[in-house]
């Protein structure tokens, strides 16, 4: 599996896909990403160091993703990231976090003090019923401002059976109004029972492809479009 890449097209940065302990929630109905988890910290740390050693600091920006939240990365891995940031003079770090950790984000900011931190959160959709009762995200909030208070960047999921055009249109409207950055993930079927809606994806592509021209919005038409997560021969 490819674990390191450089993103050139928009917001140039390096990106690493690390291993972590199991996701604290790990019950999202659509997610089989958790199969990348490990329980042995030594295995995790040794593996992650081998991936992080690829970082050059070329863009002064590094995105760190893992099969959970940044809080599931062992302390030794975080320390190694901190060392990489110092040696390679990284100025901005991107981390992932589940919404349940919103009150702990300052712990990471304090640990990487002096480095600009952007937290990305998978909201998937602002339709509360679909998000929690079908996708089982366990993400609850009173209003959009509450989410924006903690997260500058959110991820949306598009193209699932049961979603509607109206839901997606509303999600895009909220993203643009309340958040500085966004990543729109087109759903790709996996080992879970959740199915892809090809007609809905075609509609989205026809009506929202223009978002690709926006500097602050990235669309992943395939879940490996950042260049990590796929098998090595997929990009040859």
N, C-alpha and C positions, 0 to 999 in steps of 0.2 A: 504494500500500500504506500502511496506517495504521501509523505508527511511534511514536506517543506516545499515552498514555492515562492516566487516573486510575482506580485500583481502589478502590472504596468498600466492597464487601460484607464482605470479611474482610482483616485486616491492611492497612488503607488505606495506599496508597503511589502514587507516580507510577512509570510504567514506560516505558522507551524500547527500541525495537528498532533497534540500530545495525548498520552494516556493518563487516566486519573482513577481515583477510587470511584466506586459506584455512585451514580447520581442520587442525591438525597431523596428526591421525589420518585423518580424512575417509574412512574405509572401513566405517562402520557400515552394515549391509546394508539397514536400513529407512529411512535418512535421505537425503532430497534437499534438505534445508535448506541444504546447502553451495552451492547455486546462487545464494545471496545474497552470496557472497564477492566480493571485489575484490582486485586485485594492486597497484593504484596508490595509494600512501599519500595523495597529495594529494587524489585523488577521495574516498577514505574519510574523511579528516579534514574536508574541506569539507562533505561530506554529513552527517557525524555532528554537526558544530557546528550545522547548521540544525535538526536534531532536538532536540539538547540545549537549544537556546534556548527550547524550550517549557516547560522545567522551572520551576516556581514555588516549590517548597519548601513547599507547602501542608501536607503531612503529615510533613515532616522525614525522609521515607524515599524512597529512589529505587532501583528495580530496573533494572539494565542487562543486557539480553540481546543476543546477537549470534549469528551463524551459525557459531560456534566457541566458543572459550574466551576469557575476559578477556585471556589472554596473547597472543591474536591481534589485539588492538586496538593500533593504532600508539601510540607514545609521546605524540604530539601530541593524540590523542583522550583518552588517560588524563589528560594535563595539563589539558585542557579540562573533563573531568569533575571533576577536583580543584578547579578554579576555580569551577565551578558549586556544588560542595559547600560551598565557603567562602562564596560570595556569598549563596546561598540557605539557608545554615545547615542543611544536611542532616546528620542525626545517624546515620542507618543506611543502608548501601549493600548491595545484593544483586548478586552477580556469579555467572556460570556458569563452571564449570571441568571439563574432562575429568579423570578420575582420574590420568592420566599426569603431571599437573602438581602432584600432591599435595605434593611436597617443595618447591614454589616458592610456596606460598600466602602465606608470610610476606613475600615481596617486595611483594605488593599491600597487605598489612596495614601494612607499614612506610611504603609510599608514601602511604597515606591515614591516616597516624597521627592518632589522635584521633577517628576515625570508626569506628563499629561495623560490621564487615564480616561478612556471611553469604555463604558459598559454597554454591551449589547444584550438585549433581553428578548426572548422569544414570546411575544404576545400572541402571535399566530392570527388572531382576529379579535376585534373589539365587540363582536357579538357574544355577549356573556353566556347565553345558553349553549351556543355551539362550542365555544372555547372550553367551558367547564363541564357541561353535561355530556358532550360527545367526545371532544378531544381529551377531556380529563386533564387539563393543564394545571389545575389548582392555582389559578391566578385570579385574584379577586381585588377589585378596587372600586372606589366610589365614582371617580370621574377620570377623564384623560389627563387632566393636570396633575393628578396624583402620580400617574405613571411617569410623566415627563419630569416630575420633581426628582426622580431617582435615575432615570435613564435618558441619555441624549439620543440613543440609537435603539431602534426596535426592529424585530424581524416579524414579517407577516408570511402566512402560508396561503397559497392560492391553488385552486384546482382540485378540491376534495369533493367527492360525492356528498351532497347535502348542503354545500355552500350555494349561495345565490349571487346573482350579479349585483343585487342591491347591497348585500353584505360586503362584497369586495369593494364596490364603489365607495361605500361609507368608510371602510378601512383605509383606503387610499387618501380620502379627504382628511381623515384624522391624522394620518401620518404626516401629510404635508403641512397641516395647520399647527400641530403641537410638538413635532420632533425635529431635531437638527439633522439626523441621519436615519436612513432606513434600508433594510435589505428585504427584498421580496423573493421568497423561495417558492418556486413552482413545485408542487408536490409530485414526487416520484414514488411509485408503488414499491413496497418493500415486503418484509415477512409478516407485517401486521395485517389485520382484516380491512384496513382503511383503503378505499379504492379511489383511483384518479378519475376526474371528470374531464375527459378530453375536449368536449364541446365548450366547457367553461374556460378551459385554458386557451382554446382558439379565440374565444370572445375576448379574453383578457389581452392576448397578444395583439389582436386587431385594434383594441381601444386604448391600451396603456403602454404599448411599446415605446411611445415617446418619452416615457420616464427614464429610459436608458440615456437620454441626453442630459439628465439632471446630474449635477456633480455630487449631490448628497444622497442619491438613491441608486442602489445596485440591485439588479434582477438576476437571480440564479435560475436560468431555464433548466439546468440540470444541477443536482446537488454537489457535483464535483467541479463546478465552473470556477471556483477559486484555485483549482489546480491541486487540491489535496483531497484525500479520501478515496480516490480511484486507484485501480491497479496500475502499476508502472507502464504496462503496454498500452493502456487506454489513450495516453497522450502522445504516442509515437506515430 
